[in-house]
């Protein structure tokens, strides 16, 4: 078991836990923000969450790519994990980022509901990514 795999496993588990928290608590809470304070709340969210999410997502992406292209064992699991990470990035930039941009400009219950709905896919995918990590870890430990 190498350090790149450990970094990948840690970043996937961390992001999986974070996305479940965001999905169940954080995004649904946006609906309760005061419409007058909404823009400040969204600016606060985007700034603070970026400090947490960007380094972890980059670590996961780069370590997933590294493992996919250099692994000599469990290649199909590393490849599946990398594909899952790529799907997460596509959803993030195709769906979540535009919704966050809209919400930064104006309060919209529809956009908040769409944010929660579309984030379900990232929640499912990060859960699957974590499960691929568990499968690989199991193989290493047996």
C-alpha positions in Angstrom: 0.0 0.0 0.0 1.6 3.3 -1.1 1.2 6.9 0.1 -0.7 7.9 -3.1 -3.3 5.3 -2.3 -3.6 6.5 1.3 -3.9 10.1 0.1 -6.6 9.0 -2.4 -8.5 7.0 0.3 -8.3 9.8 2.8 -9.5 12.5 0.4 -12.4 10.3 -0.9 -13.5 9.4 2.6 -13.2 13.1 3.7 -15.2 14.3 0.7 -17.8 11.6 1.1 -18.4 12.7 4.7 -18.5 16.3 3.7 -20.9 15.9 0.8 -23.3 14.0 3.0 -23.2 16.8 5.5 -23.7 19.4 2.7 -26.6 17.3 1.3 -28.5 16.7 4.5 -27.8 19.9 6.4 -26.0 22.7 4.6 -27.8 23.0 1.2 -31.3 22.5 2.7 -30.5 25.2 5.2 -30.1 27.8 2.4 -33.9 28.0 2.2 -34.0 29.5 5.6 -31.6 32.4 4.9 -33.1 35.8 5.1 -33.6 37.1 1.6 -32.0 40.4 2.7 -28.9 38.6 4.0 -28.9 36.0 1.3 -26.0 37.4 -0.8 -23.8 37.8 2.2 -24.6 34.2 3.3 -23.8 32.8 -0.1 -20.5 34.8 -0.3 -19.6 33.4 3.1 -20.5 29.9 2.1 -18.6 30.0 -1.2 -15.4 31.5 0.3 -15.3 29.2 3.4 -16.2 26.0 1.7 -13.7 26.6 -1.1 -10.8 26.4 1.5 -12.0 23.0 2.4 -13.2 21.5 -0.9 -10.7 22.7 -3.4 -7.5 21.1 -1.9 -9.4 17.8 -1.1 -10.9 17.6 -4.6 -7.6 18.3 -6.3 -5.8 15.7 -4.1 -8.5 13.2 -5.0 -8.4 14.0 -8.7 -4.6 13.9 -9.0 -4.1 10.8 -6.8 -6.9 9.0 -8.7 -5.3 9.8 -12.0 -1.9 8.7 -10.7 -3.2 5.4 -9.5 -5.1 4.8 -12.7 -2.1 5.3 -14.9 0.6 3.7 -12.7 -1.1 0.9 -10.7 -0.1 -2.6 -11.4 -2.8 -4.1 -9.1 -6.6 -3.5 -8.9 -6.4 -1.5 -12.2 -10.1 -1.8 -12.9 -11.0 -0.5 -9.4 -8.6 2.4 -9.7 -10.0 3.2 -13.2 -13.6 3.0 -11.9 -12.6 5.3 -9.1 -11.0 7.8 -11.5 -14.1 7.7 -13.8 -16.3 8.4 -10.8 -14.1 11.4 -9.8 -14.3 12.8 -13.3 -18.1 12.5 -13.2 -18.1 14.4 -9.9 -16.1 17.2 -11.5 -18.4 17.3 -14.6 -21.5 17.6 -12.4 -19.7 20.2 -10.1 -18.9 22.5 -13.0 -21.9 21.8 -15.2 -24.6 22.0 -12.5 -23.4 23.1 -9.1 -21.2 26.0 -10.0 -23.9 27.7 -12.2 -26.5 27.2 -9.4 -24.2 28.7 -6.8 -23.5 31.7 -9.2 -27.2 32.2 -9.6 -27.8 32.1 -5.9 -24.9 34.5 -5.2 -26.9 37.1 -7.2 -30.4 36.5 -5.9 -32.4 34.4 -3.5 -34.3 31.6 -5.4 -36.2 28.7 -3.8 -36.1 27.0 -7.2 -32.3 27.2 -7.4 -31.9 26.1 -3.9 -34.2 23.1 -4.5 -32.3 22.3 -7.8 -29.0 22.6 -5.9 -30.1 20.0 -3.4 -31.6 17.7 -6.1 -28.5 17.9 -8.4 -26.2 17.4 -5.5 -27.7 14.0 -4.9 -25.7 12.7 -7.8 -22.4 13.9 -6.3 -23.4 12.4 -2.9 -24.1 9.0 -4.6 -20.9 9.2 -6.6 -18.7 10.1 -3.7 -20.3 7.2 -1.8 -19.4 4.9 -4.6 -15.9 6.3 -4.8 -15.4 5.6 -1.1 -16.7 2.0 -1.6 -14.2 1.4 -4.4 -11.5 2.6 -2.0 -12.8 0.1 0.6 -12.7 -2.7 -1.9 -9.1 -1.9 -2.8 -8.1 -1.6 0.9 -9.8 -4.9 1.6 -7.6 -6.5 -1.2 -4.5 -5.0 0.3 -5.3 -6.2 3.8 -6.1 -9.8 2.8 
